Amino acid sequence: MNNISVNNNIAFTSRKNPIPLREIREKGLTLYEVACPREVNRKFVGEIADFFNKNFIDKEVAAGENAEVQDLLTKLLRIFCIDKYKSHYKRLFRKKKKTPDFSVLLARDNDKKELQGVCIAYSLGTKIKRYIFIDSLAVNENFRKKGIAREFLDMLCESSKKEFKGFCVASREMAVGFYSKLGFRIKSQNQIEDEFVMSCLFKDFRGKK
């Protein structure tokens, strides 16, 4: 077990539904919920923004160009987008961190404690029809296709299924296949933002078996 400190009594969503830590030994990772709102400082926001900036930028920004040109354009796009990510997560954490229905799940490797995956979610809908909205979900390229994203959603499902109805996400086209495999269905398409609104009832979620 690594030295990550977790206090489920004061965690975000876990004020009502504790999300226990999960250690995936064969992958060398620990998945856990951010333990305390005090951890959400400027450094933390910067780390989260930098992680999503690196993992959300489409590497095919220059399709047809050689690898060197693609790498250069990707780096330029990341420089351009980092402030947008910092602004988004700073505003989101400030607005949501004191509410009991906001969750930040992280995956860190057990050796260097480096960030390898992030899932940010909060409740969406009325008291009658409540959904968990997946604001952001990404896994480091080196750890993809190992079930980490599915593990994140399974953790949320297990902790929330007594009070919430299901998941909702605004997905980019490249992630539609991933969500569809887990039981999500497309409800609508936002052509302006190039996003697909998808949802999945917890009873239909194909999580960890």
C-alpha positions, 0 to 999 in steps of 0.5 A: 500500500502506498502512503496516500492519505485518505479520509473518507469522512470529509471527502467530496461526494463521500460525505454521504456515500464513502468511496473507498480507495482501490489499489490495482496491484497488477497495474501498479496504481491506486485509485482514490477520492480527493480527501479534503477540500483543503487539497484543492489549492492553486497547485492542485488545480494546475496539476489537474488542468495540465493533465487534461490539457495533455490528454485531451488535445487531439494528436491528429490536429495535423492529419496528413502532416509528418510526425514532426509537424504534428508534434509542433502543432500539438505543443502549440495547441496545448500552450493555447489551451492551458489557460482555458483548462485552468480557468474551467477547473478553478471555477468548477472547484470553487463552485462545487467543492463545498457541496456533498455531491461533487467527486474528484477521483485520481489514479496515481502510480505506486512508485512515483505517485505521478498522476495517471488518471482523473475523473471529475463528476457531480450530480445533475437533475431534479430530486426526482430524476438525478444523474451523475454528470461526468464533467471530465474523464481521462487516463494517461496514454501509457495506462489506457486500455487497462480498465482504469476509466471503467474502474473510476465509473464503477467506483462512482456507481457503487457509491451513488446508486442508492441516491442517483439514477444513472450517468450523463456525459457530453462526449467527444466523438472519439470517446463515444465508442468507449461509453457505448461499450459500458451501456451509454446511449446517445440522446442528442448531439451538440453540433456547435460544441461537437459533442454527443450527450449520452446517458446510462442508467446504473442498472444498465451500466456494464462496470467491473465484473 
